[in-house]
Amino acid sequence: MDRVTTHRIEPLTPETFPAWLALAQKHNGVWGGCYCSYFHDDTKHTVKEEHDRPTFKQRLVAEGVAHAALVFDGDDAIAWCEYGSPVELPNIYHRKQYDAGETDPAPWRITCFFVDRDHRRSGVAREALDGALELIAQAGGGEVVSFPNELVPGKKTSSSFLHNGTRAMFEQAGFAFERHIGKSKTVMRKTVPPAGN
């Protein structure tokens, strides 16, 4: 029997930013106070080190250079999946190794997930991933690359370390495995057709 969900997906915008911020603040800024800013760099108008992390992220959202699919339960954001162009999200882990083996750079990348502690291990990360892919389709589609973790069979891994999801989840979403980078990360790719096709 299929699980019935009352969740909905909304893009990260100035209007949804307060709900995103509330989720981040509930978890002490996420990943040690990152506020989902690690993968971003300075823009023409905003220098990361000149702002606290929440303000930096808010400025990027206002500039239209920070994208995420937010999973809402009622008025509350309970998860997100960050995506964007390589220009928006340049600071990936193992970048030198990734770049050295990249022959066909994708126009989109997925870099980060976060799920409210009260909703973990319930499929919400997958909802966020599907939401990001749908938003990418609405923006014209194209190739999407991501860097999920490869879990070691039989070894328990805390969900708090899975900031980019798992290889299994991406495979279920139709991504193809390309290669390993670093100790436990993978490079996975999928082509998303434009919405309506």
BADREN-130211 format. One line per field, with one value per residue (C-alpha): residue number from 1; x, y, z; residue in one letter; chain. Coordinates in nm, 3 decimals, padded with zeros to 5 digits. Layout:
N
num: [NUM; ...]
u: [X; ...]
v: [Y; ...]
w: [Z; ...]
residuo: [a; ...]
cadena: [A; ...]
end
This chain:
197
num: [1; 2; 3; 4; 5; 6; 7; 8; 9; 10; 11; 12; 13; 14; 15; 16; 17; 18; 19; 20; 21; 22; 23; 24; 25; 26; 27; 28; 29; 30; 31; 32; 33; 34; 35; 36; 37; 38; 39; 40; 41; 42; 43; 44; 45; 46; 47; 48; 49; 50; 51; 52; 53; 54; 55; 56; 57; 58; 59; 60; 61; 62; 63; 64; 65; 66; 67; 68; 69; 70; 71; 72; 73; 74; 75; 76; 77; 78; 79; 80; 81; 82; 83; 84; 85; 86; 87; 88; 89; 90; 91; 92; 93; 94; 95; 96; 97; 98; 99; 100; 101; 102; 103; 104; 105; 106; 107; 108; 109; 110; 111; 112; 113; 114; 115; 116; 117; 118; 119; 120; 121; 122; 123; 124; 125; 126; 127; 128; 129; 130; 131; 132; 133; 134; 135; 136; 137; 138; 139; 140; 141; 142; 143; 144; 145; 146; 147; 148; 149; 150; 151; 152; 153; 154; 155; 156; 157; 158; 159; 160; 161; 162; 163; 164; 165; 166; 167; 168; 169; 170; 171; 172; 173; 174; 175; 176; 177; 178; 179; 180; 181; 182; 183; 184; 185; 186; 187; 188; 189; 190; 191; 192; 193; 194; 195; 196; 197]
u: [00.000; 00.137; 00.208; -00.021; 00.160; 00.025; 00.362; 00.411; 00.719; 00.795; 01.105; 01.333; 01.235; 01.227; 00.870; 00.965; 01.297; 01.148; 01.027; 01.367; 01.539; 01.314; 01.413; 01.783; 01.758; 01.573; 01.890; 02.143; 02.222; 02.271; 02.608; 02.776; 02.623; 02.666; 02.314; 02.358; 02.622; 02.928; 02.886; 02.827; 03.092; 03.094; 02.876; 02.915; 02.705; 02.767; 03.093; 03.049; 03.286; 03.111; 02.787; 02.673; 02.561; 02.183; 02.222; 02.459; 02.208; 01.919; 02.110; 02.180; 01.813; 01.721; 01.976; 01.823; 02.146; 02.046; 01.804; 01.641; 01.331; 01.162; 00.934; 00.647; 00.425; 00.153; 00.327; 00.653; 00.950; 01.071; 01.343; 01.533; 01.740; 01.987; 02.057; 02.192; 02.452; 02.823; 02.871; 02.624; 02.765; 03.138; 03.264; 03.202; 03.401; 03.691; 03.659; 04.006; 03.941; 03.595; 03.718; 04.006; 03.763; 03.483; 03.464; 03.110; 03.019; 02.649; 02.457; 02.299; 02.431; 02.267; 02.488; 02.299; 02.002; 01.870; 01.577; 01.417; 01.521; 01.152; 01.101; 01.415; 01.410; 01.059; 01.131; 01.131; 01.482; 01.355; 01.059; 01.306; 01.514; 01.208; 01.104; 01.443; 01.427; 01.081; 01.199; 01.496; 01.251; 01.044; 01.363; 01.430; 01.583; 01.922; 02.188; 02.212; 02.514; 02.535; 02.778; 02.594; 02.759; 02.820; 02.728; 02.941; 02.722; 02.671; 02.818; 02.578; 02.605; 02.437; 02.193; 02.357; 02.661; 02.457; 02.439; 02.421; 02.203; 02.295; 02.384; 02.084; 01.840; 01.981; 01.968; 01.602; 01.548; 01.700; 02.057; 02.341; 02.664; 02.976; 03.270; 03.395; 03.562; 03.721; 03.672; 03.295; 03.145; 03.018; 02.948; 02.600; 02.418; 02.071; 01.921; 01.601; 01.371; 01.207; 00.866; 00.588; 00.797]
v: [00.000; 00.341; 00.585; 00.885; 01.212; 01.554; 01.712; 01.963; 02.098; 02.469; 02.636; 02.837; 03.201; 03.520; 03.418; 03.069; 03.172; 03.229; 02.866; 02.748; 02.961; 02.825; 02.469; 02.561; 02.743; 02.452; 02.249; 02.510; 02.626; 02.274; 02.102; 02.310; 02.643; 02.615; 02.737; 02.555; 02.801; 02.576; 02.497; 02.862; 03.122; 03.500; 03.665; 03.999; 04.162; 03.947; 03.841; 03.541; 03.659; 03.995; 03.840; 03.586; 03.263; 03.323; 03.670; 03.540; 03.272; 03.519; 03.756; 03.475; 03.379; 03.743; 03.751; 03.435; 03.233; 02.990; 02.712; 02.438; 02.225; 02.260; 01.988; 02.141; 01.976; 02.236; 02.569; 02.410; 02.326; 01.981; 01.916; 02.061; 01.953; 02.215; 02.230; 02.481; 02.544; 02.476; 02.854; 02.881; 02.577; 02.553; 02.425; 02.052; 01.794; 01.633; 01.898; 01.844; 01.472; 01.536; 01.798; 01.573; 01.303; 01.525; 01.522; 01.658; 01.906; 01.905; 02.233; 02.127; 01.976; 01.860; 01.926; 01.903; 01.757; 01.831; 01.664; 01.775; 01.536; 01.463; 01.334; 01.133; 00.782; 00.834; 00.900; 01.279; 01.312; 01.127; 01.366; 01.656; 01.495; 01.438; 01.797; 01.929; 01.725; 01.862; 02.221; 02.154; 02.023; 02.340; 02.544; 02.368; 02.040; 01.906; 01.684; 01.671; 01.543; 01.467; 01.319; 01.087; 00.863; 00.495; 00.315; 00.026; -00.285; -00.382; -00.059; 00.176; 00.536; 00.822; 01.010; 01.330; 01.241; 01.186; 01.548; 01.442; 01.134; 00.781; 00.609; 00.379; 00.670; 00.828; 00.496; 00.463; 00.811; 00.700; 00.827; 00.625; 00.560; 00.696; 00.671; 00.709; 01.022; 01.046; 00.767; 00.726; 00.965; 00.878; 01.072; 01.003; 01.154; 01.179; 01.368; 01.550; 01.633; 01.976; 01.992; 01.906; 01.661]
w: [00.000; -00.094; 00.184; 00.171; 00.220; 00.301; 00.229; -00.048; -00.225; -00.247; -00.391; -00.166; -00.227; -00.021; 00.074; 00.195; 00.349; 00.699; 00.709; 00.585; 00.850; 01.126; 01.032; 01.029; 01.362; 01.522; 01.453; 01.568; 01.217; 01.077; 01.033; 01.302; 01.205; 00.828; 00.745; 00.414; 00.298; 00.265; -00.105; -00.199; -00.268; -00.289; -00.550; -00.724; -00.450; -00.142; 00.024; 00.253; 00.526; 00.557; 00.687; 00.940; 00.775; 00.789; 00.639; 00.372; 00.271; 00.275; 00.046; -00.200; -00.203; -00.271; -00.555; -00.704; -00.672; -00.395; -00.488; -00.286; -00.282; 00.055; 00.190; 00.387; 00.643; 00.687; 00.743; 00.857; 00.637; 00.743; 00.485; 00.194; -00.101; -00.225; -00.598; -00.846; -01.112; -01.060; -01.053; -00.763; -00.580; -00.654; -00.318; -00.348; -00.153; -00.345; -00.615; -00.763; -00.797; -00.940; -01.190; -01.301; -01.411; -01.544; -01.922; -01.958; -01.682; -01.597; -01.576; -01.245; -00.924; -00.603; -00.302; 00.024; 00.209; 00.550; 00.728; 01.055; 01.331; 01.398; 01.042; 00.969; 00.823; 00.687; 00.319; 00.343; 00.192; -00.115; -00.134; -00.128; -00.404; -00.622; -00.555; -00.665; -00.985; -01.057; -01.001; -01.232; -01.494; -01.458; -01.512; -01.843; -01.728; -01.826; -01.676; -01.299; -01.109; -00.739; -00.489; -00.250; 00.005; -00.058; 00.262; 00.383; 00.413; 00.775; 00.908; 01.087; 00.965; 01.145; 00.923; 01.045; 00.829; 00.515; 00.407; 00.041; 00.072; -00.026; -00.350; -00.304; -00.280; -00.596; -00.781; -00.684; -00.833; -01.165; -01.128; -01.280; -01.092; -01.264; -01.023; -00.668; -00.533; -00.192; 00.059; 00.048; -00.208; -00.553; -00.869; -01.003; -01.299; -01.445; -01.737; -01.643; -01.935; -01.939; -01.770; -02.011; -02.213]
residuo: [m; d; r; v; t; t; h; r; i; e; p; l; t; p; e; t; f; p; a; w; l; a; l; a; q; k; h; n; g; v; w; g; g; c; y; c; s; y; f; h; d; d; t; k; h; t; v; k; e; e; h; d; r; p; t; f; k; q; r; l; v; a; e; g; v; a; h; a; a; l; v; f; d; g; d; d; a; i; a; w; c; e; y; g; s; p; v; e; l; p; n; i; y; h; r; k; q; y; d; a; g; e; t; d; p; a; p; w; r; i; t; c; f; f; v; d; r; d; h; r; r; s; g; v; a; r; e; a; l; d; g; a; l; e; l; i; a; q; a; g; g; g; e; v; v; s; f; p; n; e; l; v; p; g; k; k; t; s; s; s; f; l; h; n; g; t; r; a; m; f; e; q; a; g; f; a; f; e; r; h; i; g; k; s; k; t; v; m; r; k; t; v; p; p; a; g; n]
cadena: [A; A; A; A; A; A; A; A; A; A; A; A; A; A; A; A; A; A; A; A; A; A; A; A; A; A; A; A; A; A; A; A; A; A; A; A; A; A; A; A; A; A; A; A; A; A; A; A; A; A; A; A; A; A; A; A; A; A; A; A; A; A; A; A; A; A; A; A; A; A; A; A; A; A; A; A; A; A; A; A; A; A; A; A; A; A; A; A; A; A; A; A; A; A; A; A; A; A; A; A; A; A; A; A; A; A; A; A; A; A; A; A; A; A; A; A; A; A; A; A; A; A; A; A; A; A; A; A; A; A; A; A; A; A; A; A; A; A; A; A; A; A; A; A; A; A; A; A; A; A; A; A; A; A; A; A; A; A; A; A; A; A; A; A; A; A; A; A; A; A; A; A; A; A; A; A; A; A; A; A; A; A; A; A; A; A; A; A; A; A; A; A; A; A; A; A; A]
end
